[in-house]
């Protein structure tokens, strides 16, 4: 009887721990590594699309699948979710993210949304067999440039 109560109490404690931890910050190094993975997946699909559309690799049959994966990876929920925790000056994991991300959050989030919209257009065009030129990537690539250079969200 007492044993059962203890189990019950332990389960309640566990449940409250899990529900509060969902709102707690992650360890800085863990969230930095996580967001770099989120970015790398966008970078990987972008690199594949560029290589195919520039004719460097003969993989036209894979174009639509890459475009779909690009659109899935460039989801604004993933980007803003990966960056919402301010890690400025924290952790020892190498990062190129600048403090401006968090002081200028609304524009950062809006740029992520613009990338998502541009990536969706690319994916839709590819699904119809209409992704044929590198120039069609430019509206999406412009958003990489906004965050990485123009807006100063990255130190290189
Ligand atoms: C909303 C802003 C934003 C957009 C849009 C954006 N990036 Fe990034 N990206 C960042 C920031 C900030 C970092 C630095 C992350 C860090 O070092 O912690 C980064 C880092 C990266 C990295 C390096 C990841 C690593 O391993 O360190 C790659 C690759 C990358 N981005 C690719 C892209 C590509 C390709 C696009 C466009 C298709 C893009 N990003 C669009 C903000 C953005």
Boltz pocket constraint, residues with backbone or C-beta under 6 A from the ligand:
constraints:
  - pocket:
      binder: B
      contacts: [[A, 32], [A, 35], [A, 36], [A, 37], [A, 39], [A, 40], [A, 42], [A, 43], [A, 44], [A, 46], [A, 79], [A, 94], [A, 95], [A, 96], [A, 97], [A, 98], [A, 101], [A, 108], [A, 109], [A, 111], [A, 112], [A, 115], [A, 140], [A, 141], [A, 143], [A, 144], [A, 145], [A, 147], [A, 148], [A, 153], [A, 154]]
      max_distance: 6.0
